[in-house]
Amino acid sequence: MNNNSTTKASTIRLKKHENNPILSPNPINEWESLVVCNPGVWYENGKFSMLYRAAGNDKEHLIRFGLAESVDGINFTRVSNDPVFSPSVDGPDMGGVEDARIIKFGDEFYITYAYRPFPPGQYWKFEHDVIMLPESGEYTPLVYKNNIANSGLAISRNLRTFKRLGRITSSNLDDRDVILFPEKINGKFAMLHRPKEWIGEKYGTNHPAIWIRFSDDLMVWEEPSTLLLKGKEDSWEVKIGGSTPPLRTKEGWLIIYHGVENGGLGYYRVGAALLDINDPTKVIGRIKDWIMEPEHDYEINGYYNGCVFPTGNVIIEDTLYIYYGGADKYVGLATCSVNELLGQLKNSLNA
């Protein structure tokens, strides 16, 4: 596992806010008393809305969403003592909902989120990638037998009430980090996703990677996917996945992603790439080094030690706000100059 002394320095680093963590577990509410992390964030009309992942200290580790709001993007106030979005009682996401990514079409928010049919349990007490499994029989479908994580789509007009539209990934794939582009491209919707099982010679990558696909309908994703970004052996980003919704900039689509060292067993760090604005299957810039890594106690000590995991971002004037989970326990904020980041990306094509 790399550390600061052996990691190459890059030109740009995200600046972490001095008030971090900006949101922490709330002992008053049992459902968010252990964990708050990995928030989706939207900014509009001077207000930041944060849909954050939350869990209490229950054996099943049932995960829900809470909502907090802010006028400065730093000081957030919870809007309720209750979650705004919870696992369904008897539906496919009854095992827990997590990691919201928020975009908006027209007057409606479209939220992609990962879910399981059965609670994962307190996974930090298990071996890596081991979760709780339900009792099952000989004919039980694999999605339930193996408690496979899928991704779903929900819509909302106010981020307080939601309509679940259902699964948008294949039931036999652990396909998370599913993120929609915030506008149509050449008349089609676009999605980033990370199917965990798509590895090997057939797929052109030895580890889980970022893929892109297109569709005429937000619930029907049947067109072939294209491998967009893959990790690099013996680096900080052996395994990678999408992090935040793509942002339109003057230079192209800005992509913030996460990379994991040591074959996916080590620290989570953050990278940046730039996609062609009219053909996002084309990578036109990618910074070789990470732009953020775990370094503070709230990022190193938690339920995944050594993890910074962005899930929300907004641009206001020349400032990029990135909201991330720290060690699967807290919410942090980091910022940088948009122009400075784009300048480095323009000069770093596959460096």
C-alpha positions as YAML, in Angstrom:
chain: A
units: angstrom
residues:
- id: 1
  name: MET
  ca: [0.00, 0.00, 0.00]
- id: 2
  name: ASN
  ca: [1.36, 3.39, -1.00]
- id: 3
  name: ASN
  ca: [1.75, 6.25, 1.42]
- id: 4
  name: ASN
  ca: [2.46, 9.96, 1.09]
- id: 5
  name: SER
  ca: [6.21, 9.50, 1.06]
- id: 6
  name: THR
  ca: [6.16, 7.17, -1.95]
- id: 7
  name: THR
  ca: [3.32, 8.71, -3.96]
- id: 8
  name: LYS
  ca: [4.33, 11.03, -6.76]
- id: 9
  name: ALA
  ca: [3.14, 14.59, -6.41]
- id: 10
  name: SER
  ca: [0.81, 16.03, -9.04]
- id: 11
  name: THR
  ca: [0.37, 19.63, -10.06]
- id: 12
  name: ILE
  ca: [-3.09, 19.99, -8.58]
- id: 13
  name: ARG
  ca: [-4.60, 18.81, -5.33]
- id: 14
  name: LEU
  ca: [-8.14, 19.30, -4.12]
- id: 15
  name: LYS
  ca: [-8.30, 21.55, -1.07]
- id: 16
  name: LYS
  ca: [-10.14, 19.96, 1.81]
- id: 17
  name: HIS
  ca: [-12.32, 22.27, 3.86]
- id: 18
  name: GLU
  ca: [-11.14, 23.23, 7.32]
- id: 19
  name: ASN
  ca: [-14.57, 22.33, 8.76]
- id: 20
  name: ASN
  ca: [-14.34, 18.72, 7.59]
- id: 21
  name: PRO
  ca: [-16.12, 16.50, 8.23]
- id: 22
  name: ILE
  ca: [-19.03, 18.76, 7.32]
- id: 23
  name: LEU
  ca: [-21.58, 16.07, 8.25]
- id: 24
  name: SER
  ca: [-21.13, 13.36, 10.89]
- id: 25
  name: PRO
  ca: [-23.24, 10.58, 12.39]
- id: 26
  name: ASN
  ca: [-26.10, 11.87, 14.50]
- id: 27
  name: PRO
  ca: [-26.55, 9.94, 17.78]
- id: 28
  name: ILE
  ca: [-30.02, 11.44, 18.25]
- id: 29
  name: ASN
  ca: [-31.42, 9.44, 15.34]
- id: 30
  name: GLU
  ca: [-30.74, 5.71, 15.47]
- id: 31
  name: TRP
  ca: [-30.98, 5.28, 11.69]
- id: 32
  name: GLU
  ca: [-27.98, 7.64, 11.18]
- id: 33
  name: SER
  ca: [-26.10, 7.14, 14.44]
- id: 34
  name: LEU
  ca: [-23.19, 5.15, 12.98]
- id: 35
  name: VAL
  ca: [-22.66, 6.34, 9.40]
- id: 36
  name: VAL
  ca: [-23.29, 9.36, 7.17]
- id: 37
  name: CYS
  ca: [-21.33, 9.36, 3.92]
- id: 38
  name: ASN
  ca: [-21.32, 9.26, 0.09]
- id: 39
  name: PRO
  ca: [-23.77, 12.11, -0.61]
- id: 40
  name: GLY
  ca: [-25.44, 13.12, -3.85]
- id: 41
  name: VAL
  ca: [-25.58, 16.93, -4.06]
- id: 42
  name: TRP
  ca: [-27.58, 19.39, -6.16]
- id: 43
  name: TYR
  ca: [-27.23, 23.19, -6.31]
- id: 44
  name: GLU
  ca: [-30.01, 25.45, -7.54]
- id: 45
  name: ASN
  ca: [-31.39, 28.90, -6.69]
- id: 46
  name: GLY
  ca: [-28.75, 29.48, -4.03]
- id: 47
  name: LYS
  ca: [-29.42, 26.23, -2.15]
- id: 48
  name: PHE
  ca: [-27.36, 23.06, -1.82]
- id: 49
  name: SER
  ca: [-29.37, 19.87, -1.30]
- id: 50
  name: MET
  ca: [-27.52, 16.81, -0.01]
- id: 51
  name: LEU
  ca: [-28.97, 13.30, -0.19]
- id: 52
  name: TYR
  ca: [-26.64, 11.37, 2.10]
- id: 53
  name: ARG
  ca: [-26.19, 7.68, 2.90]
- id: 54
  name: ALA
  ca: [-26.90, 6.81, 6.52]
- id: 55
  name: ALA
  ca: [-26.96, 3.79, 8.81]
- id: 56
  name: GLY
  ca: [-27.31, 3.00, 12.49]
- id: 57
  name: ASN
  ca: [-25.65, 0.41, 14.68]
- id: 58
  name: ASP
  ca: [-27.92, -2.50, 13.73]
- id: 59
  name: LYS
  ca: [-26.52, -5.95, 12.92]
- id: 60
  name: GLU
  ca: [-28.12, -5.94, 9.47]
- id: 61
  name: HIS
  ca: [-26.60, -2.53, 8.59]
- id: 62
  name: LEU
  ca: [-29.72, -1.32, 6.81]
- id: 63
  name: ILE
  ca: [-28.81, 1.77, 4.76]
- id: 64
  name: ARG
  ca: [-31.12, 4.73, 4.09]
- id: 65
  name: PHE
  ca: [-30.96, 8.30, 2.72]
- id: 66
  name: GLY
  ca: [-31.26, 11.48, 4.74]
- id: 67
  name: LEU
  ca: [-31.60, 15.01, 3.36]
- id: 68
  name: ALA
  ca: [-29.65, 18.09, 4.47]
- id: 69
  name: GLU
  ca: [-29.61, 21.61, 3.03]
- id: 70
  name: SER
  ca: [-27.21, 24.55, 2.99]
- id: 71
  name: VAL
  ca: [-26.90, 28.05, 1.56]
- id: 72
  name: ASP
  ca: [-23.10, 28.11, 1.59]
- id: 73
  name: GLY
  ca: [-22.28, 24.51, 0.69]
- id: 74
  name: ILE
  ca: [-20.45, 24.04, 3.99]
- id: 75
  name: ASN
  ca: [-22.90, 24.27, 6.87]
- id: 76
  name: PHE
  ca: [-25.68, 21.77, 6.29]
- id: 77
  name: THR
  ca: [-28.89, 21.38, 8.30]
- id: 78
  name: ARG
  ca: [-30.87, 18.16, 8.33]
- id: 79
  name: VAL
  ca: [-34.42, 18.72, 7.13]
- id: 80
  name: SER
  ca: [-35.94, 15.91, 9.20]
- id: 81
  name: ASN
  ca: [-35.28, 13.46, 12.01]
- id: 82
  name: ASP
  ca: [-36.50, 10.74, 9.65]
- id: 83
  name: PRO
  ca: [-34.94, 9.37, 6.48]
- id: 84
  name: VAL
  ca: [-36.42, 10.68, 3.23]
- id: 85
  name: PHE
  ca: [-35.77, 7.45, 1.28]
- id: 86
  name: SER
  ca: [-35.60, 3.97, 2.77]
- id: 87
  name: PRO
  ca: [-35.43, 0.40, 1.52]
- id: 88
  name: SER
  ca: [-38.77, -0.88, 0.28]
- id: 89
  name: VAL
  ca: [-40.73, -3.25, 2.49]
- id: 90
  name: ASP
  ca: [-40.86, -6.14, 0.03]
- id: 91
  name: GLY
  ca: [-39.31, -4.90, -3.22]
- id: 92
  name: PRO
  ca: [-35.97, -5.58, -4.90]
- id: 93
  name: ASP
  ca: [-34.22, -2.86, -2.85]
- id: 94
  name: MET
  ca: [-35.47, -4.10, 0.52]
- id: 95
  name: GLY
  ca: [-31.91, -4.87, 1.66]
- id: 96
  name: GLY
  ca: [-30.67, -1.27, 1.64]
- id: 97
  name: VAL
  ca: [-30.18, 1.78, -0.60]
- id: 98
  name: GLU
  ca: [-26.90, 3.65, -0.99]
- id: 99
  name: ASP
  ca: [-24.74, 6.16, -2.90]
- id: 100
  name: ALA
  ca: [-27.20, 8.50, -4.61]
- id: 101
  name: ARG
  ca: [-26.10, 10.38, -7.72]
- id: 102
  name: ILE
  ca: [-28.40, 13.24, -8.66]
- id: 103
  name: ILE
  ca: [-29.14, 14.85, -12.02]
- id: 104
  name: LYS
  ca: [-32.16, 16.80, -13.28]
- id: 105
  name: PHE
  ca: [-34.21, 16.72, -16.47]
- id: 106
  name: GLY
  ca: [-36.88, 19.39, -16.68]
- id: 107
  name: ASP
  ca: [-38.59, 19.75, -13.31]
- id: 108
  name: GLU
  ca: [-37.67, 16.30, -12.04]
- id: 109
  name: PHE
  ca: [-34.62, 14.94, -10.28]
- id: 110
  name: TYR
  ca: [-33.37, 11.55, -11.49]
- id: 111
  name: ILE
  ca: [-31.47, 9.66, -8.83]
- id: 112
  name: THR
  ca: [-29.45, 6.54, -9.51]
- id: 113
  name: TYR
  ca: [-28.66, 4.47, -6.45]
- id: 114
  name: ALA
  ca: [-27.19, 1.08, -5.56]
- id: 115
  name: TYR
  ca: [-29.23, -1.43, -3.63]
- id: 116
  name: ARG
  ca: [-29.32, -5.02, -2.40]
- id: 117
  name: PRO
  ca: [-32.21, -7.46, -1.95]
- id: 118
  name: PHE
  ca: [-30.87, -8.41, 1.52]
- id: 119
  name: PRO
  ca: [-29.01, -6.31, 4.10]
- id: 120
  name: PRO
  ca: [-25.20, -6.54, 3.79]
- id: 121
  name: GLY
  ca: [-24.48, -6.73, 7.51]
- id: 122
  name: GLN
  ca: [-21.62, -4.91, 9.23]
- id: 123
  name: TYR
  ca: [-19.23, -5.62, 6.36]
- id: 124
  name: TRP
  ca: [-16.16, -4.09, 8.03]
- id: 125
  name: LYS
  ca: [-16.20, -7.03, 10.45]
- id: 126
  name: PHE
  ca: [-16.03, -9.55, 7.58]
- id: 127
  name: GLU
  ca: [-13.35, -10.47, 5.07]
- id: 128
  name: HIS
  ca: [-12.96, -8.14, 2.08]
- id: 129
  name: ASP
  ca: [-16.00, -8.25, -0.23]
- id: 130
  name: VAL
  ca: [-17.90, -10.61, 2.09]
- id: 131
  name: ILE
  ca: [-21.49, -9.71, 3.01]
- id: 132
  name: MET
  ca: [-24.44, -11.39, 4.69]
- id: 133
  name: LEU
  ca: [-26.40, -13.82, 2.53]
- id: 134
  name: PRO
  ca: [-30.05, -14.83, 2.90]
- id: 135
  name: GLU
  ca: [-31.32, -18.34, 3.34]
- id: 136
  name: SER
  ca: [-32.01, -19.70, -0.12]
- id: 137
  name: GLY
  ca: [-33.01, -22.84, -1.90]
- id: 138
  name: GLU
  ca: [-31.83, -24.76, -4.93]
- id: 139
  name: TYR
  ca: [-33.88, -22.66, -7.33]
- id: 140
  name: THR
  ca: [-33.36, -19.23, -5.77]
- id: 141
  name: PRO
  ca: [-32.25, -16.67, -8.40]
- id: 142
  name: LEU
  ca: [-28.61, -15.62, -8.04]
- id: 143
  name: VAL
  ca: [-29.48, -11.97, -7.47]
- id: 144
  name: TYR
  ca: [-31.05, -13.01, -4.14]
- id: 145
  name: LYS
  ca: [-28.95, -16.09, -3.35]
- id: 146
  name: ASN
  ca: [-25.69, -14.10, -3.67]
- id: 147
  name: ASN
  ca: [-27.18, -10.77, -2.51]
- id: 148
  name: ILE
  ca: [-25.91, -9.09, -5.68]
- id: 149
  name: ALA
  ca: [-25.83, -5.28, -5.70]
- id: 150
  name: ASN
  ca: [-27.85, -3.74, -8.54]
- id: 151
  name: SER
  ca: [-28.63, -0.12, -9.39]
- id: 152
  name: GLY
  ca: [-32.04, 1.50, -9.53]
- id: 153
  name: LEU
  ca: [-33.60, 4.75, -10.68]
- id: 154
  name: ALA
  ca: [-35.89, 7.00, -8.66]
- id: 155
  name: ILE
  ca: [-37.50, 10.32, -9.58]
- id: 156
  name: SER
  ca: [-38.48, 13.23, -7.37]
- id: 157
  name: ARG
  ca: [-39.59, 16.82, -7.63]
- id: 158
  name: ASN
  ca: [-38.39, 17.90, -4.18]
- id: 159
  name: LEU
  ca: [-35.87, 15.28, -2.91]
- id: 160
  name: ARG
  ca: [-38.32, 14.55, -0.11]
- id: 161
  name: THR
  ca: [-40.75, 12.18, -1.81]
- id: 162
  name: PHE
  ca: [-39.75, 9.68, -4.47]
- id: 163
  name: LYS
  ca: [-41.08, 7.26, -7.05]
- id: 164
  name: ARG
  ca: [-39.05, 4.09, -7.57]
- id: 165
  name: LEU
  ca: [-38.87, 3.12, -11.21]
- id: 166
  name: GLY
  ca: [-36.88, -0.08, -10.69]
- id: 167
  name: ARG
  ca: [-33.64, -1.74, -11.74]
- id: 168
  name: ILE
  ca: [-31.57, -0.33, -14.62]
- id: 169
  name: THR
  ca: [-28.72, -2.86, -14.53]
- id: 170
  name: SER
  ca: [-28.56, -6.61, -15.18]
- id: 171
  name: SER
  ca: [-29.63, -8.66, -12.17]
- id: 172
  name: ASN
  ca: [-26.69, -11.07, -12.51]
- id: 173
  name: LEU
  ca: [-24.04, -8.31, -12.39]
- id: 174
  name: ASP
  ca: [-22.69, -6.38, -9.43]
- id: 175
  name: ASP
  ca: [-23.09, -3.14, -11.35]
- id: 176
  name: ARG
  ca: [-22.70, -0.04, -9.21]
- id: 177
  name: ASP
  ca: [-21.29, 3.48, -9.66]
- id: 178
  name: VAL
  ca: [-24.11, 3.94, -12.17]
- id: 179
  name: ILE
  ca: [-24.20, 7.62, -13.08]
- id: 180
  name: LEU
  ca: [-26.32, 9.45, -15.66]
- id: 181
  name: PHE
  ca: [-25.11, 12.34, -17.79]
- id: 182
  name: PRO
  ca: [-27.17, 15.47, -17.03]
- id: 183
  name: GLU
  ca: [-28.29, 15.99, -20.64]
- id: 184
  name: LYS
  ca: [-28.88, 14.03, -23.81]
- id: 185
  name: ILE
  ca: [-25.93, 13.61, -26.17]
- id: 186
  name: ASN
  ca: [-26.75, 13.32, -29.88]
- id: 187
  name: GLY
  ca: [-30.34, 12.62, -28.92]
- id: 188
  name: LYS
  ca: [-29.57, 9.82, -26.47]
- id: 189
  name: PHE
  ca: [-29.27, 9.46, -22.74]
- id: 190
  name: ALA
  ca: [-25.83, 8.39, -21.49]
- id: 191
  name: MET
  ca: [-24.70, 6.37, -18.49]
- id: 192
  name: LEU
  ca: [-21.45, 5.48, -16.77]
- id: 193
  name: HIS
  ca: [-21.39, 2.13, -14.98]
- id: 194
  name: ARG
  ca: [-18.96, -0.35, -13.43]
- id: 195
  name: PRO
  ca: [-19.90, -4.02, -13.89]
- id: 196
  name: LYS
  ca: [-17.65, -5.83, -11.46]
- id: 197
  name: GLU
  ca: [-17.70, -9.12, -13.39]
- id: 198
  name: TRP
  ca: [-16.61, -7.60, -16.73]
- id: 199
  name: ILE
  ca: [-12.94, -8.46, -16.42]
- id: 200
  name: GLY
  ca: [-10.54, -10.63, -18.39]
- id: 201
  name: GLU
  ca: [-9.37, -10.82, -21.98]
- id: 202
  name: LYS
  ca: [-12.91, -10.71, -23.36]
- id: 203
  name: TYR
  ca: [-13.49, -7.30, -21.77]
- id: 204
  name: GLY
  ca: [-10.04, -5.76, -22.23]
- id: 205
  name: THR
  ca: [-9.43, -5.06, -18.55]
- id: 206
  name: ASN
  ca: [-8.02, -7.09, -15.67]
- id: 207
  name: HIS
  ca: [-9.96, -5.21, -13.01]
- id: 208
  name: PRO
  ca: [-13.35, -3.49, -12.70]
- id: 209
  name: ALA
  ca: [-13.42, -0.38, -14.89]
- id: 210
  name: ILE
  ca: [-15.66, 2.45, -16.11]
- id: 211
  name: TRP
  ca: [-17.94, 1.73, -19.06]
- id: 212
  name: ILE
  ca: [-20.28, 4.02, -20.99]
- id: 213
  name: ARG
  ca: [-23.55, 3.19, -22.75]
- id: 214
  name: PHE
  ca: [-26.40, 5.04, -24.45]
- id: 215
  name: SER
  ca: [-30.17, 4.65, -24.64]
- id: 216
  name: ASP
  ca: [-33.38, 6.21, -25.92]
- id: 217
  name: ASP
  ca: [-35.10, 5.51, -22.60]
- id: 218
  name: LEU
  ca: [-33.78, 5.97, -19.07]
- id: 219
  name: MET
  ca: [-35.14, 2.57, -18.03]
- id: 220
  name: VAL
  ca: [-33.93, 0.56, -21.03]
- id: 221
  name: TRP
  ca: [-30.17, 0.08, -21.30]
- id: 222
  name: GLU
  ca: [-29.69, -2.64, -23.88]
- id: 223
  name: GLU
  ca: [-27.21, -1.05, -26.30]
- id: 224
  name: PRO
  ca: [-23.63, -2.39, -26.08]
- id: 225
  name: SER
  ca: [-21.35, -0.68, -23.59]
- id: 226
  name: THR
  ca: [-17.95, 0.78, -24.46]
- id: 227
  name: LEU
  ca: [-14.94, 0.47, -22.16]
- id: 228
  name: LEU
  ca: [-14.16, 4.09, -21.29]
- id: 229
  name: LEU
  ca: [-11.47, 4.12, -18.59]
- id: 230
  name: LYS
  ca: [-9.54, 1.30, -17.02]
- id: 231
  name: GLY
  ca: [-7.01, 1.17, -14.23]
- id: 232
  name: LYS
  ca: [-3.26, 0.77, -14.42]
- id: 233
  name: GLU
  ca: [-1.32, -2.08, -12.87]
- id: 234
  name: ASP
  ca: [0.94, -1.33, -9.89]
- id: 235
  name: SER
  ca: [-0.50, 2.15, -9.45]
- id: 236
  name: TRP
  ca: [-2.84, 4.09, -7.18]
- id: 237
  name: GLU
  ca: [-5.69, 3.19, -9.56]
- id: 238
  name: VAL
  ca: [-5.59, -0.54, -10.28]
- id: 239
  name: LYS
  ca: [-9.38, -0.80, -9.91]
- id: 240
  name: ILE
  ca: [-11.51, 2.23, -10.84]
- id: 241
  name: GLY
  ca: [-15.12, 3.38, -10.90]
- id: 242
  name: GLY
  ca: [-17.14, 6.49, -11.61]
- id: 243
  name: SER
  ca: [-17.72, 8.87, -8.73]
- id: 244
  name: THR
  ca: [-19.73, 12.01, -9.47]
- id: 245
  name: PRO
  ca: [-22.12, 13.04, -12.26]
- id: 246
  name: PRO
  ca: [-20.30, 14.35, -15.36]
- id: 247
  name: LEU
  ca: [-20.16, 18.14, -15.54]
- id: 248
  name: ARG
  ca: [-20.33, 20.08, -18.80]
- id: 249
  name: THR
  ca: [-17.41, 22.53, -19.12]
- id: 250
  name: LYS
  ca: [-16.03, 24.65, -21.94]
- id: 251
  name: GLU
  ca: [-13.37, 22.00, -22.61]
- id: 252
  name: GLY
  ca: [-15.51, 18.85, -22.39]
- id: 253
  name: TRP
  ca: [-17.22, 16.58, -19.88]
- id: 254
  name: LEU
  ca: [-15.40, 16.68, -16.55]
- id: 255
  name: ILE
  ca: [-15.29, 13.25, -14.93]
- id: 256
  name: ILE
  ca: [-14.28, 12.67, -11.30]
- id: 257
  name: TYR
  ca: [-13.58, 9.01, -10.55]
- id: 258
  name: HIS
  ca: [-12.12, 6.86, -7.79]
- id: 259
  name: GLY
  ca: [-9.15, 4.54, -7.98]
- id: 260
  name: VAL
  ca: [-8.12, 1.76, -5.63]
- id: 261
  name: GLU
  ca: [-4.59, 0.44, -5.20]
- id: 262
  name: ASN
  ca: [-3.38, -3.08, -4.41]
- id: 263
  name: GLY
  ca: [-5.86, -4.82, -6.72]
- id: 264
  name: GLY
  ca: [-8.79, -3.12, -5.04]
- id: 265
  name: LEU
  ca: [-7.75, -3.86, -1.46]
- id: 266
  name: GLY
  ca: [-6.01, -0.62, -0.48]
- id: 267
  name: TYR
  ca: [-6.57, 3.10, -0.29]
- id: 268
  name: TYR
  ca: [-9.28, 4.82, -2.34]
- id: 269
  name: ARG
  ca: [-8.04, 7.96, -4.10]
- id: 270
  name: VAL
  ca: [-9.58, 10.37, -6.60]
- id: 271
  name: GLY
  ca: [-8.73, 11.02, -10.25]
- id: 272
  name: ALA
  ca: [-9.99, 13.30, -13.02]
- id: 273
  name: ALA
  ca: [-10.57, 12.86, -16.74]
- id: 274
  name: LEU
  ca: [-12.03, 14.86, -19.61]
- id: 275
  name: LEU
  ca: [-14.35, 13.48, -22.30]
- id: 276
  name: ASP
  ca: [-15.21, 14.93, -25.69]
- id: 277
  name: ILE
  ca: [-18.36, 17.04, -25.35]
- id: 278
  name: ASN
  ca: [-20.04, 15.56, -28.45]
- id: 279
  name: ASP
  ca: [-18.64, 12.03, -28.21]
- id: 280
  name: PRO
  ca: [-18.01, 11.10, -24.57]
- id: 281
  name: THR
  ca: [-16.60, 7.72, -25.59]
- id: 282
  name: LYS
  ca: [-13.43, 9.71, -26.42]
- id: 283
  name: VAL
  ca: [-11.11, 10.48, -23.51]
- id: 284
  name: ILE
  ca: [-9.35, 13.76, -24.33]
- id: 285
  name: GLY
  ca: [-7.57, 14.26, -21.00]
- id: 286
  name: ARG
  ca: [-6.65, 12.26, -17.92]
- id: 287
  name: ILE
  ca: [-4.43, 13.35, -15.08]
- id: 288
  name: LYS
  ca: [-1.83, 10.69, -14.36]
- id: 289
  name: ASP
  ca: [-1.75, 11.26, -10.61]
- id: 290
  name: TRP
  ca: [-4.48, 11.35, -8.02]
- id: 291
  name: ILE
  ca: [-5.98, 14.72, -7.07]
- id: 292
  name: MET
  ca: [-7.11, 13.66, -3.57]
- id: 293
  name: GLU
  ca: [-6.13, 10.91, -1.15]
- id: 294
  name: PRO
  ca: [-6.93, 9.89, 2.44]
- id: 295
  name: GLU
  ca: [-4.78, 11.81, 4.89]
- id: 296
  name: HIS
  ca: [-6.89, 12.90, 7.88]
- id: 297
  name: ASP
  ca: [-8.32, 10.83, 10.71]
- id: 298
  name: TYR
  ca: [-11.88, 11.10, 9.34]
- id: 299
  name: GLU
  ca: [-10.65, 9.56, 6.07]
- id: 300
  name: ILE
  ca: [-8.33, 6.92, 7.49]
- id: 301
  name: ASN
  ca: [-10.23, 5.58, 10.51]
- id: 302
  name: GLY
  ca: [-13.79, 4.38, 9.97]
- id: 303
  name: TYR
  ca: [-15.57, 1.44, 8.36]
- id: 304
  name: TYR
  ca: [-13.34, 1.39, 5.30]
- id: 305
  name: ASN
  ca: [-9.99, 2.66, 6.49]
- id: 306
  name: GLY
  ca: [-8.27, 4.94, 4.01]
- id: 307
  name: CYS
  ca: [-11.11, 5.93, 1.70]
- id: 308
  name: VAL
  ca: [-12.17, 9.16, 0.00]
- id: 309
  name: PHE
  ca: [-15.22, 8.44, -2.17]
- id: 310
  name: PRO
  ca: [-16.82, 11.36, -4.07]
- id: 311
  name: THR
  ca: [-20.47, 11.10, -5.09]
- id: 312
  name: GLY
  ca: [-21.58, 14.73, -5.49]
- id: 313
  name: ASN
  ca: [-20.18, 17.75, -7.32]
- id: 314
  name: VAL
  ca: [-21.26, 21.19, -8.47]
- id: 315
  name: ILE
  ca: [-19.58, 24.10, -10.23]
- id: 316
  name: ILE
  ca: [-20.20, 27.66, -9.06]
- id: 317
  name: GLU
  ca: [-18.31, 30.27, -11.07]
- id: 318
  name: ASP
  ca: [-14.68, 28.99, -11.05]
- id: 319
  name: THR
  ca: [-15.02, 26.70, -8.02]
- id: 320
  name: LEU
  ca: [-15.58, 22.96, -8.20]
- id: 321
  name: TYR
  ca: [-17.20, 21.62, -5.04]
- id: 322
  name: ILE
  ca: [-16.67, 17.89, -4.49]
- id: 323
  name: TYR
  ca: [-18.57, 16.11, -1.74]
- id: 324
  name: TYR
  ca: [-17.23, 12.77, -0.62]
- id: 325
  name: GLY
  ca: [-17.47, 10.01, 1.92]
- id: 326
  name: GLY
  ca: [-14.58, 9.66, 4.34]
- id: 327
  name: ALA
  ca: [-13.74, 6.13, 5.55]
- id: 328
  name: ASP
  ca: [-17.38, 5.11, 4.95]
- id: 329
  name: LYS
  ca: [-18.35, 7.15, 8.02]
- id: 330
  name: TYR
  ca: [-18.29, 10.91, 7.36]
- id: 331
  name: VAL
  ca: [-19.03, 13.53, 4.69]
- id: 332
  name: GLY
  ca: [-16.23, 15.81, 3.55]
- id: 333
  name: LEU
  ca: [-15.92, 18.74, 1.13]
- id: 334
  name: ALA
  ca: [-13.00, 19.51, -1.16]
- id: 335
  name: THR
  ca: [-12.65, 22.27, -3.76]
- id: 336
  name: CYS
  ca: [-10.42, 23.49, -6.56]
- id: 337
  name: SER
  ca: [-10.33, 25.98, -9.40]
- id: 338
  name: VAL
  ca: [-12.23, 24.67, -12.41]
- id: 339
  name: ASN
  ca: [-9.94, 26.48, -14.85]
- id: 340
  name: GLU
  ca: [-6.81, 25.16, -13.14]
- id: 341
  name: LEU
  ca: [-8.12, 21.60, -13.27]
- id: 342
  name: LEU
  ca: [-9.18, 21.92, -16.91]
- id: 343
  name: GLY
  ca: [-5.81, 23.41, -17.80]
- id: 344
  name: GLN
  ca: [-4.02, 20.40, -16.40]
- id: 345
  name: LEU
  ca: [-6.43, 17.97, -18.05]
- id: 346
  name: LYS
  ca: [-5.90, 19.56, -21.46]
- id: 347
  name: ASN
  ca: [-2.18, 18.91, -21.18]
- id: 348
  name: SER
  ca: [-2.37, 15.40, -19.81]
- id: 349
  name: LEU
  ca: [-3.95, 13.17, -22.46]
- id: 350
  name: ASN
  ca: [-3.11, 9.65, -21.31]
- id: 351
  name: ALA
  ca: [0.05, 10.95, -19.64]
...
